[in-house]
Amino acid sequence: MHVLLDNGIPFLGQTMSYAEVIGQVFAIAVVFLAGARTLWTWPVQLVSVALLFGVYASAQLGGLAVRQVIVGLIAVYGWWAWARKRDPILGVPVRTGTTRERLAAVAGFVVGTVVFALALDAFDASWAPWPDAAIFVGTALAFLLQSLGLVEFWIVWLLVDAIGVPLQISSHLYFSALVYVVFGALVVHGLWTWTRAARKQPAPVAARPTA
């Protein structure tokens, strides 16, 4: 890991570590794999978060570093869930969330952002606790919804991207900011793909009344 963190290539007047390059390239690959609903989504995600944890910890961005740990844990769960419950062709069946699930996701995002932002501020762990917290919570929520096969996880990713680009630029992580822009385009395509797939899922069969 130290070799990947201490060595790199020049980018916009700074040295971009190999860990950042490989970690972000793998993160982009995850978006493609998620769109294809393949089991490879999760092991590739684990490699990405391991590398990016080192990148953000070295940059003293505590919130983004902790985010990688949470995403890694969710990736382990997603790998397990998809391996057990995937359909025989394209991985886990996808669907749109119910009203209750959507409200729970919104509430989780708002409450989680407030709590984590206050914690980051209290421990002086981030110079921008509110966007840092929103990205952390949004990322964890997106992967959780993805593991459940909910189309709405792409919408959460769009929100994370919108917050993440200016934060990465302000942190002088220009390559990561560029990656977030690429993410935005890929997320729009993924949302379209999953929405089409969800519409093709057969409607649940109602239980017949017993005599």
TINURO-164540 format. One record per residue: residue number from 1; residue in three letters; x, z, y of N, C-alpha, C in turn. Coordinates in Angstrom, 1 decimal. Each point is the difference from the previous one (the first is absolute). Example, Ala and Ser with C-alpha at 12.3 -4.5 7.8 and 13.67 -1.06 7.14 Angstrom:
<vextis>
[1, "ALA", [13.2, 7.8, -5.7], [-0.9, 0.0, 1.2], [0.9, 0.0, 1.2]],
[2, "SER", [-0.4, -0.7, 1.1], [0.9, 0.0, 1.1], [-0.8, 0.8, 1.1]],
</vextis>
This chain:
<vextis>
[1, "MET", [0.8, 0.0, -1.2], [-0.8, 0.0, 1.2], [0.9, 0.0, 1.3]],
[2, "HIS", [1.0, 0.8, 0.0], [0.9, 0.0, 1.2], [0.6, -1.3, 0.3]],
[3, "VAL", [0.3, -0.8, -1.1], [0.6, -1.3, 0.2], [-1.0, -0.9, 0.7]],
[4, "LEU", [-1.3, 0.1, -0.4], [-1.0, -0.8, 0.6], [-0.3, 0.4, 1.5]],
[5, "LEU", [0.1, 1.3, 0.2], [-0.3, 0.5, 1.4], [1.1, -0.2, 0.9]],
[6, "ASP", [1.3, 0.1, -0.4], [1.1, -0.1, 0.9], [0.5, -1.4, 0.2]],
[7, "ASN", [-0.5, -0.9, -0.7], [0.4, -1.4, 0.2], [-1.2, -0.9, 0.2]],
[8, "GLY", [0.2, -1.1, 0.8], [-1.1, -0.8, 0.3], [0.4, -1.3, 0.7]],
[9, "ILE", [-0.9, -0.6, 0.7], [0.2, -1.3, 0.7], [-0.5, 0.2, 1.4]],
[10, "PRO", [0.6, -0.8, 1.0], [-0.4, 0.1, 1.4], [-1.4, -0.6, 0.2]],
[11, "PHE", [-0.7, 0.7, 0.8], [-1.4, -0.5, 0.4], [-0.4, 0.5, 1.3]],
[12, "LEU", [-0.1, -0.9, 1.0], [-0.4, 0.3, 1.4], [0.9, 1.1, 0.6]],
[13, "GLY", [1.3, -0.2, -0.2], [1.0, 0.9, 0.6], [0.2, 1.3, -0.7]],
[14, "GLN", [-0.6, 0.2, -1.2], [0.1, 1.2, -0.7], [0.4, -0.4, -1.5]],
[15, "THR", [0.5, 1.0, -0.7], [0.2, -0.2, -1.4], [-1.2, 0.4, -0.8]],
[16, "MET", [-0.5, -0.9, -0.8], [-1.2, 0.3, -0.8], [0.5, 0.3, -1.4]],
[17, "SER", [-0.2, 1.2, -0.5], [0.5, 0.4, -1.3], [-0.6, -0.8, -1.1]],
[18, "TYR", [0.7, -0.2, -1.1], [-0.5, -0.7, -1.2], [-1.2, 0.8, -0.5]],
[19, "ALA", [0.0, 1.3, 0.1], [-1.2, 0.7, -0.5], [-1.2, -0.3, 0.8]],
[20, "GLU", [0.1, -0.2, 1.3], [-1.2, -0.4, 0.8], [-0.5, -1.4, -0.4]],
[21, "VAL", [1.0, -0.9, -0.2], [-0.4, -1.4, -0.3], [-0.7, -0.1, -1.3]],
[22, "ILE", [0.7, 0.6, -1.1], [-0.6, -0.1, -1.3], [-1.3, 0.8, -0.1]],
[23, "GLY", [-0.1, 1.2, 0.6], [-1.2, 0.8, 0.0], [-1.1, -0.8, 0.6]],
[24, "GLN", [0.2, -0.6, 1.2], [-1.1, -0.7, 0.7], [-0.4, -1.3, -0.7]],
[25, "VAL", [1.0, -0.7, -0.6], [-0.3, -1.2, -0.8], [-0.9, 0.3, -1.2]],
[26, "PHE", [0.4, 1.1, -0.6], [-0.9, 0.5, -1.2], [-1.3, 0.4, 0.5]],
[27, "ALA", [-0.1, 0.6, 1.2], [-1.3, 0.4, 0.6], [-0.9, -1.2, 0.2]],
[28, "ILE", [0.6, -1.1, 0.5], [-0.7, -1.3, 0.1], [-0.5, -0.5, -1.3]],
[29, "ALA", [0.9, 0.1, -1.0], [-0.3, -0.5, -1.4], [-1.2, 0.8, -0.5]],
[30, "VAL", [-0.1, 1.3, 0.3], [-1.2, 0.8, -0.4], [-1.3, -0.6, 0.5]],
[31, "VAL", [0.0, -0.5, 1.2], [-1.2, -0.6, 0.6], [-0.5, -1.2, -0.9]],
[32, "PHE", [1.0, -0.8, -0.3], [-0.3, -1.2, -0.8], [-0.5, 0.4, -1.4]],
[33, "LEU", [0.7, 1.0, -0.6], [-0.4, 0.5, -1.3], [-1.4, 0.6, 0.0]],
[34, "ALA", [-0.3, 0.8, 1.1], [-1.3, 0.6, 0.1], [-1.1, -1.0, 0.1]],
[35, "GLY", [0.3, -1.1, 0.8], [-1.0, -1.0, 0.1], [-0.3, -0.7, -1.3]],
[36, "ALA", [1.0, -0.1, -0.9], [-0.1, -0.6, -1.3], [-0.6, 1.0, -1.0]],
[37, "ARG", [-0.1, 1.3, 0.3], [-0.5, 1.1, -0.8], [0.8, 0.1, -1.3]],
[38, "THR", [1.3, 0.0, 0.1], [0.9, 0.1, -1.2], [0.6, 1.4, -0.1]],
[39, "LEU", [0.2, 0.4, -1.2], [0.6, 1.4, -0.3], [1.3, 0.2, 0.7]],
[40, "TRP", [0.8, -1.2, 0.2], [1.3, 0.1, 0.6], [0.0, 0.6, 1.4]],
[41, "THR", [-1.2, 0.0, 0.7], [-0.1, 0.6, 1.3], [0.6, 1.4, 0.1]],
[42, "TRP", [-0.2, 0.8, -1.0], [0.4, 1.4, 0.1], [1.5, 0.3, -0.2]],
[43, "PRO", [0.6, -0.6, -1.0], [1.5, 0.3, -0.2], [0.8, -0.6, 1.2]],
[44, "VAL", [-0.5, -1.2, 0.5], [0.7, -0.5, 1.2], [-0.1, 0.9, 1.2]],
[45, "GLN", [-1.2, 0.6, 0.1], [-0.3, 0.9, 1.1], [0.9, 1.2, -0.1]],
[46, "LEU", [0.3, 0.5, -1.2], [0.8, 1.2, -0.2], [1.5, -0.3, 0.5]],
[47, "VAL", [0.5, -1.2, -0.4], [1.3, -0.4, 0.5], [0.1, 0.0, 1.5]],
[48, "SER", [-1.1, -0.6, 0.6], [0.0, -0.1, 1.5], [0.0, 1.4, 0.6]],
[49, "VAL", [-0.8, 0.9, -0.4], [-0.1, 1.3, 0.6], [1.2, 0.8, -0.1]],
[50, "ALA", [0.7, -0.2, -1.2], [1.3, 0.7, -0.2], [1.0, -0.4, 1.0]],
[51, "LEU", [0.1, -1.3, 0.3], [1.0, -0.5, 1.0], [-0.4, 0.4, 1.4]],
[52, "LEU", [-1.3, -0.2, 0.3], [-0.4, 0.3, 1.4], [0.0, 1.5, 0.3]],
[53, "PHE", [-0.1, 0.8, -1.0], [0.1, 1.5, 0.3], [1.4, 0.3, 0.5]],
[54, "GLY", [1.0, -0.6, -0.6], [1.4, 0.1, 0.5], [0.2, -0.5, 1.4]],
[55, "VAL", [-0.7, -1.2, 0.3], [0.1, -0.6, 1.3], [-0.5, 0.9, 1.1]],
[56, "TYR", [-1.3, 0.5, -0.2], [-0.6, 0.8, 1.0], [0.6, 1.4, 0.1]],
[57, "ALA", [0.4, 0.6, -1.1], [0.7, 1.3, 0.1], [1.3, -0.1, 0.8]],
[58, "SER", [0.7, -1.1, -0.2], [1.2, -0.2, 0.8], [-0.2, -0.2, 1.5]],
[59, "ALA", [-1.2, -0.6, 0.3], [-0.4, -0.3, 1.4], [-0.7, 1.3, 0.6]],
[60, "GLN", [-0.1, 1.1, -0.8], [-0.6, 1.2, 0.5], [-1.5, -0.2, 0.4]],
[61, "LEU", [-0.7, -0.8, -0.8], [-1.4, -0.2, 0.2], [-0.7, 0.7, -1.2]],
[62, "GLY", [-0.2, 1.3, 0.2], [-0.5, 0.8, -1.1], [-1.4, -0.4, -0.5]],
[63, "GLY", [-0.9, -0.4, 0.9], [-1.3, -0.4, -0.5], [0.0, -1.3, -0.9]],
[64, "LEU", [0.8, -1.0, 0.4], [0.1, -1.2, -0.7], [0.7, 0.3, -1.4]],
[65, "ALA", [1.0, 0.9, 0.0], [0.7, 0.3, -1.2], [-1.0, 0.7, -1.0]],
[66, "VAL", [-0.7, 1.0, 0.5], [-1.0, 0.7, -0.9], [-1.0, -0.9, -0.5]],
[67, "ARG", [-0.4, -1.0, 0.9], [-1.0, -1.0, -0.4], [0.4, -0.7, -1.3]],
[68, "GLN", [1.3, -0.3, -0.1], [0.5, -0.7, -1.2], [-0.2, 0.8, -1.3]],
[69, "VAL", [0.2, 1.4, 0.1], [-0.2, 0.8, -1.1], [-1.5, 0.0, -0.5]],
[70, "ILE", [-0.9, 0.1, 1.0], [-1.4, -0.1, -0.3], [-0.4, -1.3, -0.6]],
[71, "VAL", [0.5, -1.1, 0.6], [-0.3, -1.3, -0.6], [0.5, -0.2, -1.4]],
[72, "GLY", [1.2, 0.6, -0.2], [0.6, 0.0, -1.4], [-0.9, 0.7, -1.0]],
[73, "LEU", [-0.5, 1.1, 0.4], [-0.9, 0.8, -0.9], [-1.3, -0.8, -0.3]],
[74, "ILE", [-0.5, -0.6, 1.1], [-1.2, -0.8, -0.2], [0.3, -1.3, -0.9]],
[75, "ALA", [1.2, -0.5, 0.2], [0.3, -1.2, -0.8], [0.1, 0.4, -1.5]],
[76, "VAL", [0.5, 1.2, -0.3], [0.1, 0.4, -1.4], [-1.4, 0.2, -0.5]],
[77, "TYR", [-0.9, 0.5, 0.8], [-1.4, 0.1, -0.4], [-0.7, -1.3, -0.2]],
[78, "GLY", [0.3, -0.9, 0.9], [-0.6, -1.4, 0.0], [0.5, -0.7, -1.3]],
[79, "TRP", [1.3, 0.1, -0.3], [0.5, -0.6, -1.2], [-0.7, 0.5, -1.2]],
[80, "TRP", [-0.1, 1.3, -0.1], [-0.7, 0.6, -1.1], [-1.5, -0.4, -0.1]],
[81, "ALA", [-0.7, 0.0, 1.1], [-1.4, -0.4, 0.0], [-0.2, -1.5, -0.3]],
[82, "TRP", [0.8, -0.8, 0.5], [-0.1, -1.5, -0.3], [0.3, -0.3, -1.4]],
[83, "ALA", [1.0, 0.8, -0.6], [0.4, -0.3, -1.4], [-1.1, 0.4, -0.9]],
[84, "ARG", [-0.8, 1.0, 0.4], [-1.0, 0.5, -0.9], [-1.4, -0.7, 0.2]],
[85, "LYS", [-0.3, -0.5, 1.2], [-1.3, -0.4, 0.3], [-0.1, -1.5, 0.4]],
[86, "ARG", [1.1, -0.7, 0.0], [0.0, -1.4, 0.5], [-0.8, -0.9, -1.0]],
[87, "ASP", [-0.6, -1.1, 0.6], [-0.7, -0.9, -0.9], [1.1, -0.9, -0.7]],
[88, "PRO", [-0.4, -0.8, -1.0], [0.9, -0.7, -0.8], [0.7, -1.2, 0.7]],
[89, "ILE", [-0.5, -0.3, 1.2], [0.6, -1.2, 0.7], [0.7, 0.3, 1.2]],
[90, "LEU", [-0.6, 0.7, 1.0], [0.6, 0.2, 1.3], [0.0, 1.4, 0.5]],
[91, "GLY", [0.4, 0.9, -0.9], [0.2, 1.4, 0.4], [-1.3, 0.7, 0.3]],
[92, "VAL", [0.0, 1.0, 0.9], [-1.2, 0.9, 0.2], [-1.1, -0.8, 0.7]],
[93, "PRO", [-1.3, 0.1, -0.5], [-1.1, -0.7, 0.7], [-0.1, 0.5, 1.4]],
[94, "VAL", [-0.3, -0.9, 1.0], [-0.1, 0.4, 1.4], [-1.4, 0.0, 0.4]],
[95, "ARG", [-0.3, 0.8, 1.1], [-1.3, 0.1, 0.5], [0.0, 0.5, 1.4]],
[96, "THR", [-1.1, -0.2, 0.7], [-0.1, 0.6, 1.4], [-0.4, 1.5, -0.2]],
[97, "GLY", [0.4, 0.8, 0.9], [-0.3, 1.4, 0.0], [-1.4, 0.3, 0.3]],
[98, "THR", [-0.5, 1.1, -0.5], [-1.4, 0.4, 0.4], [0.1, 0.7, 1.4]],
[99, "THR", [-1.2, 0.2, 0.6], [-0.1, 0.6, 1.3], [0.7, 1.4, 0.0]],
[100, "ARG", [-0.2, 0.7, -1.1], [0.6, 1.4, -0.1], [1.5, -0.1, -0.1]],
[101, "GLU", [0.5, -1.0, -0.7], [1.5, -0.2, -0.1], [0.6, -0.4, 1.3]],
[102, "ARG", [-0.7, -0.9, 0.7], [0.5, -0.4, 1.3], [0.1, 1.1, 1.0]],
[103, "LEU", [-1.1, 0.8, 0.0], [0.0, 1.2, 0.9], [1.0, 1.0, -0.3]],
[104, "ALA", [0.2, 0.2, -1.3], [1.1, 0.9, -0.5], [1.4, -0.5, 0.4]],
[105, "ALA", [0.2, -1.3, 0.0], [1.3, -0.6, 0.4], [0.2, 0.2, 1.5]],
[106, "VAL", [-1.0, -0.2, 0.8], [0.1, 0.1, 1.4], [0.3, 1.5, 0.4]],
[107, "ALA", [-0.8, 0.9, -0.6], [0.2, 1.4, 0.2], [1.4, 0.5, -0.4]],
[108, "GLY", [0.5, -0.5, -1.2], [1.3, 0.3, -0.5], [1.1, -0.5, 1.0]],
[109, "PHE", [-0.2, -1.2, 0.5], [1.0, -0.5, 0.9], [0.1, 0.8, 1.3]],
[110, "VAL", [-1.2, 0.3, 0.6], [0.0, 0.7, 1.3], [0.6, 1.5, -0.2]],
[111, "VAL", [-0.6, 0.7, -1.0], [0.4, 1.4, -0.2], [1.5, 0.0, -0.4]],
[112, "GLY", [0.4, -0.9, -0.9], [1.4, 0.0, -0.5], [1.0, -0.3, 1.2]],
[113, "THR", [-0.4, -0.9, 0.8], [0.9, -0.4, 1.2], [0.1, 1.2, 0.9]],
[114, "VAL", [-1.0, 0.7, 0.3], [0.0, 1.1, 0.9], [0.9, 1.1, -0.5]],
[115, "VAL", [-0.3, 0.4, -1.3], [0.8, 1.1, -0.6], [1.5, -0.3, -0.1]],
[116, "PHE", [0.3, -1.3, -0.5], [1.4, -0.3, -0.2], [0.7, -0.2, 1.4]],
[117, "ALA", [-0.7, -0.5, 1.0], [0.6, -0.1, 1.3], [0.4, 1.3, 0.6]],
[118, "LEU", [-0.9, 1.0, -0.2], [0.3, 1.3, 0.5], [1.1, 0.7, -0.7]],
[119, "ALA", [0.1, -0.3, -1.3], [1.1, 0.5, -0.8], [1.3, -0.6, 0.4]],
[120, "LEU", [0.1, -1.3, 0.2], [1.2, -0.7, 0.5], [0.4, 0.6, 1.3]],
[121, "ASP", [-0.9, 0.2, 0.9], [0.3, 0.5, 1.3], [0.5, 1.4, -0.1]],
[122, "ALA", [-0.6, 0.8, -0.8], [0.4, 1.4, -0.1], [1.4, 0.2, -0.5]],
[123, "PHE", [0.4, -0.9, -1.0], [1.3, 0.1, -0.6], [1.0, -0.9, 0.7]],
[124, "ASP", [-0.4, -0.7, 1.1], [0.8, -0.9, 0.8], [0.6, -1.0, -0.9]],
[125, "ALA", [-0.8, -0.6, -0.9], [0.5, -0.9, -1.1], [-0.2, -1.4, 0.4]],
[126, "SER", [-0.6, -0.3, 1.2], [-0.2, -1.4, 0.4], [-0.1, 0.0, 1.5]],
[127, "TRP", [0.6, -1.1, 0.6], [-0.1, -0.1, 1.5], [-1.4, -0.7, 0.4]],
[128, "ALA", [-0.7, -0.5, -1.0], [-1.3, -0.6, 0.2], [-1.0, 0.4, -1.1]],
[129, "PRO", [-0.4, 1.3, 0.1], [-0.7, 0.6, -1.2], [-1.3, -0.7, -0.3]],
[130, "TRP", [-0.8, -0.4, 1.1], [-1.3, -0.6, -0.3], [0.0, -1.3, -0.7]],
[131, "PRO", [0.8, -1.0, 0.5], [0.0, -1.3, -0.7], [0.7, 0.2, -1.4]],
[132, "ASP", [1.1, 0.9, 0.0], [0.7, 0.2, -1.2], [-1.0, 0.6, -1.1]],
[133, "ALA", [-0.8, 0.9, 0.4], [-1.0, 0.6, -0.9], [-1.0, -1.0, -0.4]],
[134, "ALA", [-0.5, -0.8, 0.9], [-1.0, -1.0, -0.3], [0.5, -1.0, -1.1]],
[135, "ILE", [1.2, -0.4, 0.2], [0.6, -0.9, -1.0], [0.2, 0.7, -1.3]],
[136, "PHE", [0.4, 1.2, 0.0], [0.2, 0.8, -1.3], [-1.3, 0.1, -0.7]],
[137, "VAL", [-1.1, 0.5, 0.7], [-1.3, 0.2, -0.7], [-0.6, -1.3, -0.4]],
[138, "GLY", [0.1, -1.0, 0.9], [-0.6, -1.3, -0.3], [0.6, -0.7, -1.2]],
[139, "THR", [1.4, 0.2, -0.1], [0.6, -0.6, -1.2], [-0.4, 0.7, -1.3]],
[140, "ALA", [0.0, 1.3, 0.0], [-0.4, 0.7, -1.1], [-1.5, -0.3, -0.4]],
[141, "LEU", [-0.8, -0.1, 1.0], [-1.4, -0.3, -0.3], [-0.2, -1.5, -0.5]],
[142, "ALA", [0.8, -0.9, 0.5], [-0.1, -1.4, -0.4], [0.4, -0.1, -1.5]],
[143, "PHE", [1.1, 0.7, -0.4], [0.4, -0.1, -1.4], [-1.0, 0.7, -0.9]],
[144, "LEU", [-0.6, 1.1, 0.5], [-1.0, 0.7, -0.8], [-1.2, -0.9, -0.3]],
[145, "LEU", [-0.5, -0.7, 1.1], [-1.1, -0.9, -0.1], [0.3, -1.2, -0.9]],
[146, "GLN", [1.3, -0.5, 0.1], [0.4, -1.1, -0.8], [0.0, 0.4, -1.5]],
[147, "SER", [0.5, 1.2, -0.3], [0.0, 0.5, -1.4], [-1.4, 0.1, -0.6]],
[148, "LEU", [-1.0, 0.2, 0.9], [-1.4, 0.0, -0.5], [-0.7, -1.4, 0.0]],
[149, "GLY", [0.8, -1.0, 0.5], [-0.6, -1.3, 0.0], [-0.9, -0.3, 1.1]],
[150, "LEU", [0.1, 0.7, 1.1], [-1.0, -0.2, 1.1], [0.6, -1.0, 1.0]],
[151, "VAL", [-0.8, -1.0, 0.4], [0.4, -1.0, 0.9], [0.4, 0.6, 1.4]],
[152, "GLU", [-0.6, 1.1, 0.4], [0.3, 0.5, 1.3], [1.4, 0.5, 0.2]],
[153, "PHE", [0.8, 0.0, -1.0], [1.4, 0.5, 0.2], [0.8, -1.0, 0.9]],
[154, "TRP", [-0.4, -1.3, -0.1], [0.6, -1.0, 0.9], [-0.3, 0.2, 1.5]],
[155, "ILE", [-1.2, 0.5, 0.3], [-0.4, 0.3, 1.4], [0.9, 1.2, 0.5]],
[156, "VAL", [0.2, 1.0, -0.9], [0.9, 1.1, 0.4], [1.4, -0.5, 0.3]],
[157, "TRP", [0.5, -1.0, -0.8], [1.3, -0.5, 0.2], [0.1, -0.7, 1.4]],
[158, "LEU", [-1.1, -0.7, 0.4], [0.0, -0.7, 1.3], [0.2, 1.0, 1.1]],
[159, "LEU", [-0.7, 1.2, -0.2], [0.2, 1.0, 1.0], [1.4, 0.6, 0.1]],
[160, "VAL", [0.6, 0.2, -1.2], [1.3, 0.5, -0.1], [1.0, -1.0, 0.7]],
[161, "ASP", [-0.2, -1.3, -0.3], [0.9, -1.0, 0.6], [-0.1, 0.0, 1.5]],
[162, "ALA", [-1.2, 0.1, 0.5], [-0.2, 0.0, 1.5], [0.7, 1.2, 0.7]],
[163, "ILE", [0.0, 1.1, -0.7], [0.7, 1.2, 0.5], [1.5, -0.1, -0.2]],
[164, "GLY", [0.4, -0.5, -1.1], [1.4, 0.0, -0.5], [0.9, -0.9, 0.8]],
[165, "VAL", [-0.5, -1.2, 0.5], [0.9, -0.9, 0.7], [0.6, 0.6, 1.2]],
[166, "PRO", [-0.8, 0.5, 0.9], [0.6, 0.6, 1.2], [0.9, 1.2, -0.2]],
[167, "LEU", [-0.4, 0.8, -1.1], [0.8, 1.2, -0.3], [1.4, -0.4, -0.5]],
[168, "GLN", [0.0, -1.0, -0.9], [1.3, -0.5, -0.6], [0.9, -0.6, 1.1]],
[169, "ILE", [-0.6, -0.7, 1.0], [0.7, -0.6, 1.1], [0.6, 1.1, 0.8]],
[170, "SER", [-0.8, 1.0, 0.3], [0.5, 1.2, 0.8], [1.1, 0.8, -0.7]],
[171, "SER", [0.0, -0.1, -1.3], [1.0, 0.7, -0.8], [1.2, -0.9, -0.2]],
[172, "HIS", [0.1, -1.2, 0.5], [1.1, -0.9, -0.1], [0.1, -0.5, -1.4]],
[173, "LEU", [-1.0, 0.0, -0.8], [0.0, -0.5, -1.4], [-0.7, -1.4, 0.1]],
[174, "TYR", [0.7, -0.9, 0.6], [-0.6, -1.3, 0.3], [-0.3, -0.8, -1.2]],
[175, "PHE", [0.8, 0.0, -1.1], [-0.4, -0.7, -1.2], [-1.2, 0.5, -0.6]],
[176, "SER", [-0.2, 1.4, 0.0], [-1.2, 0.6, -0.5], [-1.2, -0.4, 0.8]],
[177, "ALA", [0.2, -0.1, 1.3], [-1.1, -0.5, 0.8], [-0.5, -1.4, -0.3]],
[178, "LEU", [1.0, -0.8, -0.2], [-0.3, -1.4, -0.4], [-0.7, -0.1, -1.4]],
[179, "VAL", [0.4, 0.9, -0.9], [-0.6, 0.1, -1.3], [-1.5, 0.4, 0.2]],
[180, "TYR", [-0.2, 0.9, 0.9], [-1.4, 0.4, 0.2], [-0.9, -1.1, 0.5]],
[181, "VAL", [0.6, -0.9, 0.8], [-0.7, -1.2, 0.5], [-0.4, -0.9, -1.2]],
[182, "VAL", [1.0, -0.2, -0.8], [-0.2, -0.8, -1.2], [-1.1, 0.6, -0.9]],
[183, "PHE", [0.1, 1.4, -0.1], [-1.0, 0.7, -0.8], [-1.4, -0.4, 0.5]],
[184, "GLY", [-0.2, 0.0, 1.4], [-1.3, -0.3, 0.5], [-0.6, -1.2, -0.5]],
[185, "ALA", [0.8, -1.1, 0.0], [-0.5, -1.3, -0.5], [-0.3, 0.1, -1.5]],
[186, "LEU", [0.8, 0.6, -0.7], [-0.2, 0.1, -1.5], [-1.2, 0.9, -0.3]],
[187, "VAL", [-0.2, 1.0, 0.8], [-1.2, 0.9, -0.2], [-1.3, -0.7, 0.2]],
[188, "VAL", [0.0, -0.9, 1.0], [-1.2, -0.8, 0.3], [-0.3, -0.9, -1.2]],
[189, "HIS", [1.0, -0.6, -0.6], [-0.2, -0.8, -1.2], [-0.4, 0.8, -1.2]],
[190, "GLY", [0.6, 1.2, -0.1], [-0.4, 0.9, -1.1], [-1.4, 0.4, 0.1]],
[191, "LEU", [-0.5, 0.4, 1.2], [-1.4, 0.4, 0.2], [-0.9, -1.1, -0.4]],
[192, "TRP", [0.3, -1.2, 0.4], [-0.8, -1.2, -0.4], [-0.1, -0.2, -1.5]],
[193, "THR", [1.2, 0.2, -0.7], [0.1, -0.2, -1.4], [-0.8, 1.1, -0.7]],
[194, "TRP", [0.2, 1.2, 0.3], [-0.7, 1.1, -0.6], [-1.5, 0.0, 0.2]],
[195, "THR", [-0.4, -0.4, 1.2], [-1.5, -0.1, 0.3], [-0.6, -1.1, -0.8]],
[196, "ARG", [0.6, -1.1, -0.2], [-0.5, -1.0, -0.9], [-0.1, 0.5, -1.4]],
[197, "ALA", [1.0, 0.7, -0.5], [0.0, 0.5, -1.4], [-1.1, 1.1, -0.2]],
[198, "ALA", [-0.2, 0.8, 1.1], [-1.0, 1.0, -0.1], [-1.4, -0.6, -0.1]],
[199, "ARG", [-0.2, -1.1, 0.7], [-1.3, -0.7, -0.1], [-0.3, -0.6, -1.3]],
[200, "LYS", [1.1, -0.3, -0.8], [-0.2, -0.6, -1.3], [-0.2, 1.0, -1.1]],
[201, "GLN", [0.2, 1.3, 0.3], [-0.2, 1.0, -1.0], [-1.5, 0.1, -0.4]],
[202, "PRO", [-0.3, 0.1, -1.2], [-1.4, 0.1, -0.5], [-0.7, 1.3, 0.6]],
[203, "ALA", [-1.2, -0.1, 0.4], [-0.7, 1.2, 0.4], [-0.3, 0.9, -1.1]],
[204, "PRO", [0.1, 1.4, 0.3], [-0.2, 0.9, -1.1], [-1.4, -0.1, -0.6]],
[205, "VAL", [-0.1, 0.2, -1.3], [-1.3, -0.2, -0.7], [-0.8, 1.4, 0.1]],
[206, "ALA", [-1.2, -0.1, 0.5], [-0.8, 1.3, 0.2], [-0.4, 0.5, -1.4]],
[207, "ALA", [0.0, 1.3, -0.1], [-0.3, 0.6, -1.3], [-1.5, -0.2, -0.2]],
[208, "ARG", [-0.4, -0.4, -1.3], [-1.4, -0.1, -0.3], [-0.7, 1.3, -0.2]],
[209, "PRO", [-1.2, 0.1, 0.5], [-0.7, 1.3, -0.1], [-0.4, 0.2, -1.5]],
[210, "THR", [0.1, 1.3, -0.4], [-0.3, 0.3, -1.4], [-1.5, 0.2, -0.1]],
[211, "ALA", [-0.5, -0.3, -1.2], [-1.4, 0.2, -0.2], [-0.4, 1.4, 0.0]],
</vextis>
